[in-house]
């Protein structure tokens, strides 16, 4: 396996732990889904931010599209 694949697996394992750890803890301690679902949602937002780079996003835009591409035809 390449080094980047190992890094991706480690990052995925970290994200899984960040999401599942608090969720299983809430389930074990409370035995109620009313606490597990919000814990799962909140930890998912946190896990999504792990591994993000500080580089700006590169947006790919198709530059050669005409302004009037015919989408408005027949709209009358």
C-alpha positions in Angstrom: 0.0 0.0 0.0 1.1 3.5 -0.7 1.8 5.9 2.1 -1.1 8.1 1.1 -3.5 5.2 1.3 -2.3 4.4 4.9 -2.8 8.1 5.8 -6.3 8.0 4.4 -7.1 4.8 6.4 -5.8 6.4 9.6 -7.8 9.6 8.9 -11.0 7.6 8.3 -10.4 5.6 11.5 -10.0 8.8 13.4 -13.2 10.3 12.0 -15.1 7.0 12.8 -13.8 7.1 16.4 -14.8 10.8 16.7 -18.4 10.0 15.6 -18.9 6.6 17.1 -17.1 7.1 20.4 -19.5 9.8 21.8 -22.5 8.1 20.2 -21.8 4.7 21.8 -21.0 6.4 25.1 -24.3 8.3 25.1 -26.2 5.1 24.2 -24.5 3.1 27.0 -25.0 5.8 29.7 -28.5 6.9 28.9 -30.2 3.9 27.0 -32.3 6.5 25.2 -32.2 7.4 21.5 -33.2 11.0 22.3 -29.6 11.6 23.4 -27.8 9.4 20.8 -29.1 11.0 17.6 -28.1 14.6 18.5 -24.7 13.3 19.7 -24.3 11.5 16.4 -25.2 14.6 14.5 -23.0 17.0 16.5 -20.0 14.7 16.3 -20.5 14.2 12.6 -20.0 17.9 12.0 -16.8 17.8 14.1 -15.5 14.8 12.3 -16.1 16.4 8.9 -13.7 19.2 9.7 -10.8 16.7 10.6 -8.3 16.6 7.8 -9.4 19.6 5.9 -6.5 21.7 4.5 -6.1 25.4 4.8 -5.8 25.7 1.0 -8.6 27.6 -0.7 -11.1 25.6 -2.7 -10.5 25.4 -6.4 -13.7 25.8 -8.3 -13.8 24.4 -11.8 -15.9 26.5 -14.0 -16.6 25.9 -17.6 -15.6 29.1 -19.3 -16.7 28.5 -22.9 -20.5 28.4 -22.2 -22.4 31.1 -24.0 -24.5 33.5 -22.0 -27.7 32.5 -23.8 -27.5 28.7 -23.9 -31.1 28.2 -25.0 -32.4 27.4 -21.5 -35.1 30.1 -21.8 -36.6 28.8 -25.1 -40.3 28.1 -24.8 -40.6 29.8 -21.5 -43.2 32.2 -22.7 
